[in-house]
C-alpha cells in the first residue's frame, strides 16, 4: 500500500499543480501519443525479454505496488526457530534422523509447525537440497559455504533479471517521449500555413509526449524498479540467514550458537533481539 500511496502522491502533485496553474487538460490527454509511447515501450520490452523475465517484470511490479516488504520480523523469527529445532534434533539423534523430515516436510512435526516456511518453496527447497548434500556427501563446512554462496548468487541474479528489464524500460521512456514529440512536430509543420494559435496548440500537444515519457520514467517505472531490487535483496538476506546457520552448525557450532550467528545477519530494523529469541527457544524446549 505505501507504494500505491506514493504513486498517487506523484500523480496528484504533478497533475494537481498543473490544474492549479489553470492548465488545459485537453492538451496533455492525448490517447494517440500514449499509444505511440507505451505501445513502443511494451513492444521493446517484449523484444528484450525472455518469457520468464517478462513474467517476472509484471509479477514484480504488482508485488512492489501492493507489498511494503516481503519478509517481516516474524518471518525471520520462524526461520530461526525452525533451524534451531532441526539442529537440536540432529545433535540429539544424529544427522540421519532428519532424512524423513527433509524428504517429506509436509509430514514432519518440525516443518509443519511453520506453515509459512512450508509454503515458501524457494526457502524450503534451499533447506532440503542443502541437507541432502550434507546427508549424501562428505562435504566440509568450507565447501558447503562456497556451494551455498554460489547458489544464492545464482538465485539473486535470476530475481534481478526482471529488475534490469524494468530499469531499461524506464531509461527508454524519455527517448520514446521524444519520438512522440518529433512526430507531433512533423504533423505541426504540415500545418505551417495555419494561424499562430493553431500552431501553438499542436506544438503543445507534441510536447505532451516528452512530458509523459519523462514522468513515466522518473515518477513511476524507476521507483518501481528500485522497490523490486529491494525485494531481491530481501530474498538474498533471507537465504543468507539459512546459509550462515547451517554452515556454522555443520562446522561444529552448538545449535543456539549457529542460530545466533544467523540472527546477527538479519537487517537491524527487523532483527529479533537476543533476549526475545532466547525466550522463544526456551518455550519451544
RODO-2510 file (C-alpha; in nm, 4 decimals, decimal comma):
residues 285
     n   res          X          Y          Z
     1     x     0,0000     0,0000     0,0000
     2     x     0,2775     0,2603     0,0697
     3     x     0,3914     0,2241    -0,2929
     4     x     0,0410     0,2871    -0,4256
     5     x     0,0104     0,5898    -0,1954
     6     x     0,3468     0,7176    -0,3169
     7     x     0,2391     0,6736    -0,6788
     8     x    -0,0825     0,8644    -0,6089
     9     x     0,1187     1,1436    -0,4443
    10     x     0,3334     1,1706    -0,7590
    11     x     0,0316     1,1895    -0,9903
    12     x    -0,1683     1,4256    -0,7674
    13     x     0,1318     1,6556    -0,7230
    14     x     0,2063     1,6734    -1,0951
    15     x    -0,1464     1,6995    -1,2311
    16     x    -0,2736     1,8934    -0,9298
    17     x    -0,0007     2,1534    -0,9817
    18     x    -0,0915     2,1718    -1,3499
    19     x    -0,4581     2,2211    -1,2580
    20     x    -0,3746     2,4945    -1,0036
    21     x    -0,1955     2,6820    -1,2797
    22     x    -0,5163     2,6501    -1,4835
    23     x    -0,3592     2,4162    -1,7348
    24     x    -0,5711     2,2826    -2,0181
    25     x    -0,6038     1,9052    -1,9695
    26     x    -0,7283     1,8580    -2,3242
    27     x    -0,3748     1,9432    -2,4386
    28     x    -0,1990     1,6705    -2,2387
    29     x    -0,4652     1,3989    -2,2580
    30     x    -0,3685     1,2591    -2,5966
    31     x    -0,4565     0,8877    -2,6373
    32     x    -0,2755     0,8633    -2,9724
    33     x     0,0523     0,9847    -2,8176
    34     x     0,0032     0,7396    -2,5321
    35     x    -0,0396     0,4617    -2,7886
    36     x     0,2872     0,5637    -2,9581
    37     x     0,4872     0,5909    -2,6340
    38     x     0,3530     0,2970    -2,4320
    39     x     0,2963     0,0718    -2,7331
    40     x     0,6586     0,1180    -2,8417
    41     x     0,7777     0,0745    -2,4817
    42     x     0,5988    -0,2549    -2,4228
    43     x     0,6925    -0,3780    -2,7694
    44     x     1,0584    -0,3113    -2,6892
    45     x     1,0155    -0,4863    -2,3530
    46     x     0,8786    -0,7951    -2,5263
    47     x     1,1712    -0,7937    -2,7725
    48     x     1,4324    -0,7593    -2,4951
    49     x     1,2877    -1,0139    -2,2510
    50     x     1,2587    -1,3902    -2,2307
    51     x     0,9286    -1,5450    -2,1194
    52     x     1,0268    -1,5914    -1,7521
    53     x     1,1823    -1,2446    -1,7181
    54     x     0,8783    -1,0834    -1,8839
    55     x     0,6520    -1,2639    -1,6392
    56     x     0,8846    -1,1562    -1,3580
    57     x     0,8556    -0,7892    -1,4600
    58     x     0,4755    -0,7871    -1,4324
    59     x     0,4626    -1,0011    -1,1176
    60     x     0,7396    -0,7981    -0,9550
    61     x     0,5728    -0,4666    -1,0402
    62     x     0,2413    -0,5823    -0,8894
    63     x     0,4247    -0,7090    -0,5807
    64     x     0,6143    -0,3807    -0,5482
    65     x     0,2898    -0,1853    -0,5615
    66     x     0,0978    -0,3992    -0,3128
    67     x     0,3551    -0,5091    -0,0515
    68     x     0,5661    -0,2910     0,1776
    69     x     0,8205    -0,5735     0,2186
    70     x     0,8498    -0,9466     0,1522
    71     x     0,9807    -1,0583     0,4914
    72     x     0,8776    -0,9391     0,8348
    73     x     1,0437    -0,9788     1,1709
    74     x     0,8127    -1,2740     1,2432
    75     x     0,9259    -1,4484     0,9233
    76     x     1,2866    -1,4364     1,0398
    77     x     1,1908    -1,5492     1,3907
    78     x     1,0062    -1,8506     1,2486
    79     x     1,3044    -1,9365     1,0308
    80     x     1,5487    -1,9217     1,3221
    81     x     1,3190    -2,1325     1,5416
    82     x     1,2797    -2,3957     1,2696
    83     x     1,6548    -2,4169     1,2111
    84     x     1,7150    -2,4422     1,5859
    85     x     1,4718    -2,7350     1,6101
    86     x     1,6370    -2,9119     1,3166
    87     x     1,9832    -2,8618     1,4684
    88     x     1,8714    -2,9850     1,8102
    89     x     1,7229    -3,2995     1,6584
    90     x     2,0486    -3,3692     1,4722
    91     x     2,2513    -3,3086     1,7882
    92     x     2,0306    -3,5439     1,9878
    93     x     1,9525    -3,8209     1,7372
    94     x     2,2189    -3,7897     1,4683
    95     x     2,2236    -3,6486     1,1163
    96     x     2,0293    -3,9372     0,9649
    97     x     1,7332    -3,8594     1,1928
    98     x     1,6231    -3,5651     0,9775
    99     x     1,6164    -3,7550     0,6490
   100     x     1,2400    -3,8119     0,6628
   101     x     1,1809    -3,4502     0,7679
   102     x     1,3722    -3,3333     0,4614
   103     x     1,2176    -3,5766     0,2139
   104     x     0,8626    -3,5272     0,3368
   105     x     0,8426    -3,1905     0,5170
   106     x     0,4604    -3,1828     0,4993
   107     x     0,4502    -3,4823     0,7352
   108     x     0,7319    -3,3530     0,9545
   109     x     0,6433    -3,2361     1,3053
   110     x     0,9142    -2,9686     1,2809
   111     x     0,8279    -2,8237     0,9395
   112     x     0,4507    -2,8494     0,9747
   113     x     0,4724    -2,6191     1,2781
   114     x     0,5809    -2,3431     1,0400
   115     x     0,3250    -2,3393     0,7558
   116     x     0,4555    -2,0171     0,6044
   117     x     0,8002    -2,1695     0,5525
   118     x     0,6385    -2,4907     0,4304
   119     x     0,4638    -2,2869     0,1596
   120     x     0,7748    -2,0842     0,0800
   121     x     0,9051    -2,3076    -0,1995
   122     x     1,2282    -2,1145    -0,2539
   123     x     1,3387    -2,1363     0,1105
   124     x     1,2078    -2,4911     0,1576
   125     x     1,3929    -2,6218    -0,1488
   126     x     1,7073    -2,4410    -0,0364
   127     x     1,6933    -2,6089     0,3063
   128     x     1,6032    -2,9514     0,1643
   129     x     1,8760    -2,9506    -0,1028
   130     x     2,1358    -2,8295     0,1456
   131     x     2,0672    -3,1123     0,3894
   132     x     2,0523    -3,3636     0,1042
   133     x     2,4055    -3,2572     0,0096
   134     x     2,5152    -3,2949     0,3718
   135     x     2,3475    -3,6361     0,4077
   136     x     2,4793    -3,7868     0,0842
   137     x     2,8337    -3,6449     0,0679
   138     x     3,1332    -3,5810     0,2897
   139     x     3,1235    -3,2090     0,2183
   140     x     3,3145    -2,9891     0,4628
   141     x     3,1608    -2,6760     0,6066
   142     x     3,4049    -2,4656     0,3989
   143     x     3,2909    -2,6333     0,0789
   144     x     2,9291    -2,6098     0,1893
   145     x     2,9652    -2,2369     0,2495
   146     x     3,1066    -2,1821    -0,1007
   147     x     2,8361    -2,4028    -0,2540
   148     x     2,5516    -2,2173    -0,0835
   149     x     2,7017    -1,8766    -0,1529
   150     x     2,7194    -1,9588    -0,5251
   151     x     2,3609    -2,0861    -0,5240
   152     x     2,2327    -1,7727    -0,3504
   153     x     2,4147    -1,5562    -0,6036
   154     x     2,2554    -1,7531    -0,8887
   155     x     1,9086    -1,7140    -0,7347
   156     x     1,9744    -1,3428    -0,6787
   157     x     2,0719    -1,2924    -1,0433
   158     x     1,7549    -1,4705    -1,1509
   159     x     1,5429    -1,2338    -0,9397
   160     x     1,7488    -0,9345    -1,0561
   161     x     1,6848    -1,0005    -1,4272
   162     x     1,3263    -0,8590    -1,4300
   163     x     1,4539    -0,5569    -1,2347
   164     x     1,7120    -0,4870    -1,5044
   165     x     1,4443    -0,5221    -1,7733
   166     x     1,2263    -0,2660    -1,5950
   167     x     1,5220    -0,0310    -1,5456
   168     x     1,5975    -0,0468    -1,9185
   169     x     1,2322     0,0229    -1,9933
   170     x     1,2371     0,3235    -1,7582
   171     x     1,5535     0,4561    -1,9248
   172     x     1,3888     0,4316    -2,2678
   173     x     1,0755     0,6281    -2,1759
   174     x     1,2174     0,9834    -2,2189
   175     x     1,3516     0,8817    -2,5607
   176     x     1,0182     0,7350    -2,6658
   177     x     0,8509     1,0534    -2,5403
   178     x     1,0797     1,2447    -2,7756
   179     x     0,9767     1,0137    -3,0605
   180     x     0,6132     1,1060    -2,9999
   181     x     0,7109     1,4743    -2,9726
   182     x     0,9042     1,4663    -3,3023
   183     x     0,6100     1,3019    -3,4767
   184     x     0,3888     1,5758    -3,3339
   185     x     0,6243     1,8442    -3,4653
   186     x     0,6257     1,6785    -3,8081
   187     x     0,2455     1,6924    -3,8104
   188     x     0,2568     2,0538    -3,6910
   189     x     0,4937     2,1531    -3,9722
   190     x     0,2354     2,0209    -4,2152
   191     x     0,0043     2,2912    -4,0813
   192     x     0,2559     2,5744    -4,1140
   193     x     0,0041     2,7842    -4,3055
   194     x    -0,2346     2,7850    -4,0087
   195     x    -0,2715     3,0790    -3,7636
   196     x    -0,0207     3,1038    -3,4721
   197     x    -0,2777     2,9892    -3,2139
   198     x    -0,3373     2,6662    -3,4097
   199     x     0,0349     2,6033    -3,4449
   200     x     0,0850     2,6735    -3,0720
   201     x    -0,1870     2,4262    -2,9819
   202     x    -0,0313     2,1496    -3,1932
   203     x     0,3183     2,2205    -3,0569
   204     x     0,1780     2,1894    -2,7033
   205     x     0,0319     1,8518    -2,7937
   206     x     0,3678     1,7428    -2,9366
   207     x     0,5490     1,8434    -2,6149
   208     x     0,2989     1,6415    -2,4099
   209     x     0,4703     1,3271    -2,5432
   210     x     0,8025     1,4330    -2,3899
   211     x     0,6222     1,5142    -2,0638
   212     x     0,4629     1,1686    -2,0352
   213     x     0,7869     0,9920    -2,1257
   214     x     0,9830     1,1729    -1,8545
   215     x     0,7043     1,1400    -1,5937
   216     x     0,6674     0,7664    -1,6566
   217     x     1,0432     0,7165    -1,6282
   218     x     1,1225     0,9121    -1,3118
   219     x     0,7842     0,9117    -1,1404
   220     x     0,6639     0,5538    -1,1956
   221     x     0,8938     0,2935    -1,3536
   222     x     1,2263     0,3863    -1,1917
   223     x     1,0791     0,3850    -0,8354
   224     x     0,9081     0,0508    -0,9093
   225     x     1,2402    -0,0945    -1,0253
   226     x     1,4069     0,0264    -0,7039
   227     x     1,1353    -0,1388    -0,4943
   228     x     1,1757    -0,4636    -0,6897
   229     x     1,5511    -0,4503    -0,6279
   230     x     1,4822    -0,4060    -0,2553
   231     x     1,2748    -0,7267    -0,2700
   232     x     1,5617    -0,9060    -0,4486
   233     x     1,7933    -0,8063    -0,1651
   234     x     1,5395    -0,9303     0,0903
   235     x     1,5342    -1,2728    -0,0765
   236     x     1,9126    -1,2777    -0,0589
   237     x     1,9159    -1,1769     0,3085
   238     x     1,6617    -1,4481     0,3956
   239     x     1,8605    -1,7227     0,2205
   240     x     2,1840    -1,5971     0,3760
   241     x     2,0353    -1,6494     0,7223
   242     x     1,9784    -2,0148     0,6313
   243     x     2,3296    -2,0456     0,4838
   244     x     2,5097    -1,8988     0,7832
   245     x     2,3130    -2,1022     1,0389
   246     x     2,3677    -2,4359     0,8621
   247     x     2,7358    -2,3710     0,7837
   248     x     2,8157    -2,2811     1,1448
   249     x     2,6275    -2,5807     1,2763
   250     x     2,7953    -2,8251     1,0358
   251     x     3,1259    -2,6621     1,1274
   252     x     3,0770    -2,7816     1,4843
   253     x     2,8805    -2,4996     1,6452
   254     x     2,6104    -2,5651     1,9034
   255     x     2,2525    -2,5159     1,7752
   256     x     2,1942    -2,1923     1,9630
   257     x     2,5352    -2,0530     1,8640
   258     x     2,4688    -2,1294     1,4964
   259     x     2,1299    -1,9593     1,5231
   260     x     2,2911    -1,6587     1,6940
   261     x     2,5379    -1,6188     1,4066
   262     x     2,2420    -1,6214     1,1686
   263     x     2,0378    -1,3791     1,3815
   264     x     2,3118    -1,1173     1,3608
   265     x     2,2981    -1,1134     0,9797
   266     x     1,9315    -1,0045     0,9793
   267     x     1,8888    -0,6313     0,8982
   268     x     1,8580    -0,4348     1,2282
   269     x     1,5064    -0,2921     1,1647
   270     x     1,3547    -0,6423     1,1600
   271     x     1,6113    -0,8318     1,3665
   272     x     1,4754    -1,0010     1,6833
   273     x     1,6727    -0,9225     1,9974
   274     x     1,8894    -1,1868     2,1653
   275     x     1,6574    -1,1995     2,4682
   276     x     1,3456    -1,2237     2,2533
   277     x     1,4801    -1,5165     2,0529
   278     x     1,6245    -1,6886     2,3599
   279     x     1,2852    -1,6770     2,5354
   280     x     1,1111    -1,8202     2,2298
   281     x     1,3649    -2,1031     2,2040
   282     x     1,3181    -2,1855     2,5741
   283     x     0,9420    -2,2071     2,5214
   284     x     0,9941    -2,4445     2,2309
   285     x     1,2052    -2,6701     2,4507
***
